[in-house]
């Protein structure tokens, strides 16, 4: 089951008000031992071209649920995770119930990280 995902990477095309609108995301960092060694490989800088390119990865049902929620996070993408040493990684799928991707000043995927990572 996908977990609720919030994101501070405001420059990402998938970020809408701190929530991730992607249907699937990919957390990279195969050999990561800390959160800072992870990254969101799904990051794409906001702009018309990236919006059109990534339209196939929109979480439409999550967005509809979010509109009708009373403040709880309904955006729950499928999270593929390469961080083998993370306690939430189960066969390369994230099992955390709440995931936080950080990247306030990010302008590419290397500027992001999975703050939920724990070894």
TORKOL-4160 file (C-alpha; in steps of 0.2 Angstrom, whole numbers, padded with zeros to 4 digits, m for minus):
119
<pt num="1" X="0000" Y="0000" Z="0000"/>
<pt num="2" X="0007" Y="0017" Z="m0004"/>
<pt num="3" X="0011" Y="0029" Z="0009"/>
<pt num="4" X="0006" Y="0048" Z="0010"/>
<pt num="5" X="0019" Y="0058" Z="0003"/>
<pt num="6" X="0023" Y="0077" Z="0006"/>
<pt num="7" X="0037" Y="0086" Z="m0002"/>
<pt num="8" X="0046" Y="0103" Z="0000"/>
<pt num="9" X="0054" Y="0103" Z="m0017"/>
<pt num="10" X="0043" Y="0118" Z="m0023"/>
<pt num="11" X="0052" Y="0119" Z="m0040"/>
<pt num="12" X="0047" Y="0101" Z="m0045"/>
<pt num="13" X="0033" Y="0099" Z="m0058"/>
<pt num="14" X="0024" Y="0086" Z="m0046"/>
<pt num="15" X="0024" Y="0098" Z="m0031"/>
<pt num="16" X="0007" Y="0105" Z="m0028"/>
<pt num="17" X="0005" Y="0114" Z="m0011"/>
<pt num="18" X="0018" Y="0103" Z="m0003"/>
<pt num="19" X="0010" Y="0087" Z="m0009"/>
<pt num="20" X="0017" Y="0076" Z="m0023"/>
<pt num="21" X="0005" Y="0074" Z="m0038"/>
<pt num="22" X="0015" Y="0060" Z="m0046"/>
<pt num="23" X="0007" Y="0043" Z="m0047"/>
<pt num="24" X="0024" Y="0034" Z="m0045"/>
<pt num="25" X="0040" Y="0041" Z="m0038"/>
<pt num="26" X="0058" Y="0033" Z="m0037"/>
<pt num="27" X="0069" Y="0036" Z="m0023"/>
<pt num="28" X="0087" Y="0033" Z="m0027"/>
<pt num="29" X="0102" Y="0030" Z="m0016"/>
<pt num="30" X="0107" Y="0011" Z="m0017"/>
<pt num="31" X="0121" Y="0012" Z="m0005"/>
<pt num="32" X="0114" Y="0026" Z="0006"/>
<pt num="33" X="0117" Y="0025" Z="0024"/>
<pt num="34" X="0109" Y="0042" Z="0028"/>
<pt num="35" X="0095" Y="0053" Z="0022"/>
<pt num="36" X="0107" Y="0065" Z="0013"/>
<pt num="37" X="0113" Y="0051" Z="0002"/>
<pt num="38" X="0096" Y="0048" Z="m0006"/>
<pt num="39" X="0087" Y="0058" Z="m0019"/>
<pt num="40" X="0070" Y="0059" Z="m0028"/>
<pt num="41" X="0074" Y="0053" Z="m0046"/>
<pt num="42" X="0056" Y="0058" Z="m0051"/>
<pt num="43" X="0060" Y="0077" Z="m0049"/>
<pt num="44" X="0057" Y="0087" Z="m0064"/>
<pt num="45" X="0059" Y="0106" Z="m0064"/>
<pt num="46" X="0042" Y="0115" Z="m0066"/>
<pt num="47" X="0038" Y="0122" Z="m0083"/>
<pt num="48" X="0027" Y="0119" Z="m0098"/>
<pt num="49" X="0038" Y="0106" Z="m0106"/>
<pt num="50" X="0040" Y="0095" Z="m0091"/>
<pt num="51" X="0022" Y="0097" Z="m0086"/>
<pt num="52" X="0017" Y="0089" Z="m0103"/>
<pt num="53" X="0031" Y="0076" Z="m0103"/>
<pt num="54" X="0026" Y="0070" Z="m0086"/>
<pt num="55" X="0007" Y="0071" Z="m0088"/>
<pt num="56" X="0007" Y="0052" Z="m0089"/>
<pt num="57" X="0013" Y="0050" Z="m0071"/>
<pt num="58" X="m0001" Y="0061" Z="m0063"/>
<pt num="59" X="m0010" Y="0054" Z="m0048"/>
<pt num="60" X="m0027" Y="0059" Z="m0054"/>
<pt num="61" X="m0037" Y="0049" Z="m0041"/>
<pt num="62" X="m0026" Y="0055" Z="m0027"/>
<pt num="63" X="m0029" Y="0073" Z="m0033"/>
<pt num="64" X="m0048" Y="0071" Z="m0033"/>
<pt num="65" X="m0047" Y="0063" Z="m0016"/>
<pt num="66" X="m0036" Y="0077" Z="m0010"/>
<pt num="67" X="m0049" Y="0090" Z="m0015"/>
<pt num="68" X="m0062" Y="0082" Z="m0005"/>
<pt num="69" X="m0052" Y="0079" Z="0011"/>
<pt num="70" X="m0052" Y="0089" Z="0027"/>
<pt num="71" X="m0034" Y="0092" Z="0028"/>
<pt num="72" X="m0027" Y="0074" Z="0028"/>
<pt num="73" X="m0014" Y="0069" Z="0015"/>
<pt num="74" X="m0023" Y="0059" Z="0002"/>
<pt num="75" X="m0008" Y="0060" Z="m0011"/>
<pt num="76" X="m0001" Y="0042" Z="m0010"/>
<pt num="77" X="0010" Y="0038" Z="m0024"/>
<pt num="78" X="0018" Y="0021" Z="m0027"/>
<pt num="79" X="0036" Y="0023" Z="m0021"/>
<pt num="80" X="0050" Y="0013" Z="m0028"/>
<pt num="81" X="0065" Y="0014" Z="m0017"/>
<pt num="82" X="0083" Y="0009" Z="m0021"/>
<pt num="83" X="0090" Y="0013" Z="m0003"/>
<pt num="84" X="0093" Y="m0005" Z="0001"/>
<pt num="85" X="0098" Y="m0001" Z="0019"/>
<pt num="86" X="0082" Y="0009" Z="0024"/>
<pt num="87" X="0071" Y="0000" Z="0036"/>
<pt num="88" X="0056" Y="0005" Z="0026"/>
<pt num="89" X="0063" Y="m0004" Z="0010"/>
<pt num="90" X="0054" Y="m0020" Z="0006"/>
<pt num="91" X="0060" Y="m0028" Z="m0010"/>
<pt num="92" X="0063" Y="m0010" Z="m0017"/>
<pt num="93" X="0046" Y="m0004" Z="m0012"/>
<pt num="94" X="0044" Y="0009" Z="0002"/>
<pt num="95" X="0033" Y="0003" Z="0016"/>
<pt num="96" X="0033" Y="0019" Z="0026"/>
<pt num="97" X="0015" Y="0026" Z="0030"/>
<pt num="98" X="0021" Y="0044" Z="0028"/>
<pt num="99" X="0035" Y="0050" Z="0017"/>
<pt num="100" X="0044" Y="0067" Z="0017"/>
<pt num="101" X="0054" Y="0072" Z="0002"/>
<pt num="102" X="0065" Y="0087" Z="0006"/>
<pt num="103" X="0072" Y="0099" Z="m0007"/>
<pt num="104" X="0067" Y="0117" Z="m0003"/>
<pt num="105" X="0080" Y="0125" Z="m0015"/>
<pt num="106" X="0081" Y="0110" Z="m0027"/>
<pt num="107" X="0082" Y="0113" Z="m0045"/>
<pt num="108" X="0087" Y="0095" Z="m0049"/>
<pt num="109" X="0085" Y="0078" Z="m0041"/>
<pt num="110" X="0102" Y="0079" Z="m0033"/>
<pt num="111" X="0095" Y="0093" Z="m0022"/>
<pt num="112" X="0082" Y="0082" Z="m0015"/>
<pt num="113" X="0082" Y="0068" Z="m0002"/>
<pt num="114" X="0071" Y="0056" Z="0007"/>
<pt num="115" X="0070" Y="0063" Z="0025"/>
<pt num="116" X="0060" Y="0047" Z="0030"/>
<pt num="117" X="0076" Y="0036" Z="0027"/>
<pt num="118" X="0081" Y="0027" Z="0043"/>
<pt num="119" X="0094" Y="0013" Z="0044"/>
